[in-house]
C-alpha cells in the first residue's frame, strides 16, 4: 500500500509539474447544459462532482471533474446554455455559430460534451487526447416476432456457417467409411452386414443422432477407429445443440428489422425506408459527404435515390421513427438516444458493422489549457472507461434523477416458460416430415397397386406378347434354313400350338 501511494504521488507530480503559473491566474470557462446522460439536471446543477444530493452528475461532468482535479485547476466557471435554444454549433457562411463560435472567439474554453473530428472542425479547433470511441446507432421501429421467427428459433442455436460445417462433417463420415469398405472389404454384402452400401447412410445418421446399437460394429479396425472418432464428435455436437436449443426456446426471440447494415442501406435506396435527422451537422453526415469508407460510399449512393429527411424538432423525429418507415442515426452518447431508450417501447437499435470515431473535448486553436488537459486525460483513462460503463454499459446504473422511466407493458421476461408458441418450430418440423412421409407412402402404394393390378389383369396378355415375339424370331430363323430343316421346325411348332 505505501508503494502505491508513493507511485500515485509521483504520477500526480508529473502531471502538475509543467503547470504554467500564469494559468493559476486564469479562469477555465466551461460551456455546460442539461444534456442527459452527459450532464444530468441535479438539484445543485451545474456541478462536476458526485455528491449525496447528486450521485450521478453525468458522464462528461464526472470525467471533466476528475481531469480538472488532476490538472490542479480549481478556478473554473460555467457558461450555462439551453440546448433547446442554443445548439453546439454549425459552420455557416465561413463562421461557427452558437457554442462552437464561443469557443473559437475565446468566450469559453471548452464544452462539457464529447465531439468527433471532421475536416472542417480540424481547421478551427484543437482536439484533446481521445480516451474513448463511439459509433453511430441507427434507430428504427421494432419488428414483432411472427411465425417465421418462432419456426427459425429451433435452428437459430447455430448460425448458417455452423450448420454447413455439421453437414460437411456428416458427409465426410459417410464418404470415409465408404472408402474403407471399398478398399479393405470390397462389396461383400455378407461380410459387411449393417455396413453394406445400401445401409451405410442410414446407419451413419443413427450414429450422428446417438441412436446406435450393439450391431454397429465395423468389420475392420480402421472402420471401428473412425466410428469411435466420429461418435465422439457427434456426441459433442448434439450436446452443444441441446443446451443452446433450450436456451433459445426459454428466451424471447430477437427480431431484427434488417439482417445487416447493407440490407438496411439497400432498403433505403429502394425507398422502403428513409433516413431522417434533426441535426445535419453531426459528424456522421459530415463524413458522409467526403469519406471513402465502404459504408459511407454505399449510403451516399442510397441517398442519391432517396434524399435525407431533415426535421429540427427532436420529438417529432422520434415520433416519425416510432411510426415506422424512418431510420434515425444517432451517437452512442447522444441525448436523443438516451431518451429513446427510456421513453419508447417500440424502437430497436442497430450498431453492428458501423464505423467508429474517437471522442474528444474541443478547445480553441492554441489553447494553453490543452497540453495539461491531455496529460491528465491519459492518467485518468481507466476512470473514463469505468464511468462510461456506469452511464452507457449494458448494466448501467446511472439514471436521470428527474426521469420517469417508462415501463413497457409488452416487454417479454428475460426468461420465459416453454409454451406451445415456443415449440412451433418443432411442430413445423414434425408436420414437414409427416407430409414428406405421406407423399412417399402415396407414391409407393400407387406403385404397388399398379403392379398388383397389372399382374391380375394383364398377366396373360403379357405372356402372349412374349410368345408372339419369340415366334417372330423363330420365323426369321426359319427363312434362313434349308427346306428339310424348315419342315421339321414347322411340324414342332404345329404340335406346340395345338394345345391352345
C-alpha positions, 0 to 999 in steps of 0.5 A: 500500500505505501508503494502505491501511494508513493507511485500515485504521488509521483504520477500526480507530480508529473502531471502538475509539474509543467503547470504554467503559473500564469494559468493559476491566474486564469479562469477555465470557462466551461460551456455546460447544459442539461444534456442527459446522460452527459450532464444530468439536471441535479438539484445543485446543477451545474456541478462536476462532482458526485455528491449525496444530493447528486450521485450521478452528475453525468458522464462528461461532468464526472470525467471533466471533474476528475481531469480538472482535479488532476490538472490542479485547476480549481478556478473554473466557471460555467457558461450555462446554455439551453440546448433547446435554444442554443445548439453546439454549433454549425459552420455557416457562411465561413463562421461557427455559430452558437457554442462552437463560435464561443469557443473559437472567439475565446468566450469559453474554453471548452464544452462539457460534451464529447465531439468527433473530428471532421475536416472542417472542425480540424481547421478551427479547433484543437482536439484533446487526447481521445480516451474513448470511441463511439459509433453511430446507432441507427434507430428504427421501429421494432419488428414483432416476432411472427411465425417465421421467427418462432419456426427459425428459433429451433435452428437459430442455436447455430448460425448458417456457417455452423450448420454447413460445417455439421453437414460437411462433417456428416458427409465426410463420415459417410464418404470415409467409411465408404472408402474403407469398405471399398478398399479393405472389404470390397462389396461383400454384402455378407461380410459387411452386414449393417455396413453394406452400401445400401445401409451405410447412410442410414446407419451413419445418421443413427450414429450422428443422432446417438441412436446406435446399437450393439450391431454397429460394429465395423468389420475392420479396425480402421472402420471401428477407429473412425466410428469411435472418432466420429461418435465422439464428435457427434456426441459433442455436437448434439450436446452443444445443440441441446443446451443452446436449443433450450436456451433459445426456446426459454428466451424471447426471440430477437427480431431484427428489422434488417439482417445487416447494415447493407440490407438496411442501406439497400432498403433505403435506396429502394425507398422502403425506408428513409433516413431522417435527422434533426441535426445535419451537422453531426459528424456522421453526415459530415463524413458522409459527404467526403469519406471513402469508407465502404459504408459511407460510399454505399449510403451516399449512393442510397441517398442519391435515390432517396434524399435525407429527411431533415426535421429540427424538432427532436420529438417529432423525429422520434415520433416519425421513427416510432411510426415506422418507415424512418431510420434515425442515426444517432451517437452512442452518447447522444441525448436523443438516444438516451431518451429513446431508450427510456421513453419508447417501447417500440424502437430497436437499435442497430450498431453492428458493422458501423464505423467508429470515431474517437471522442474528444473535448474541443478547445480553441486553436492554441489553447494553453489549457490543452497540453495539461488537459491531455496529460491528465486525460491519459492518467485518468483513462481507466476512470473514463472507461469505468464511468462510461460503463456506469452511464452507457454499459449494458448494466448501467446504473446511472439514471436521470434523477428527474426521469420517469422511466417508462415501463413497457407493458409488452416487454417479454421476461428475460426468461420465459416458460416453454409454451406451445408458441415456443415449440412451433418450430418443432411442430413445423418440423414434425408436420414437414416430415409427416407430409414428406412421409405421406407423399412417399407412402402415396407414391409407393402404394400407387406403385404397388397397386399398379403392379398388383393390378397389372399382374391380375389383369394383364398377366396373360396378355403379357405372356402372349406378347412374349410368345408372339415375339419369340415366334417372330424370331423363330420365323426369321430363323426359319427363312434362313434354313434349308427346306428339310430343316424348315419342315421339321421346325414347322411340324414342332411348332404345329404340335406346340400350338395345338394345345391352345 
